[in-house]
Amino acid sequence: MKPARTYWFAPKRLGIGYSPASWQGWALLAIYVALMIAMPRLLPEGGHFRIVIMIALTIGFLIIAFSKTQTSRS
């Protein structure tokens, strides 16, 4: 018997999209937002290094979020 899979994100009850459904989803979202706010202050100015790091963080967030998202309302 397979253990029940826990989802971090679930479809919204009203509207389109997904929202955090567990503390892990809220924690992932909070860490992502905190890092995106802190990046301009933590990384040196000049070049495209900041943009590359922010894109990498966004891609990482999306990969984790999509893998932990409930895709149907059932």
C-alpha positions, 0 to 999 in steps of 0.5 A: 500500500502506497503512503498518501502523497502530501501536496504543498500547493493545491488549486484555488477554491475560487479563481485560477491558479494554485496556492500553498496548502501546507506549511511546507508550501508557505515556507518555500514561498516565504524563502523564495520571496525573502531571497528575491528581496535580499538579492539586490542587497547581497550581491555586488552591483554590475554585470548580469550576475544578479539577474542570473541568480534570480532567474536560477532561484525562480527556476528552482522554485518553479521546479519544486512547486510543480513537483509538489502541486496537486493537479486535480481538484479530486 
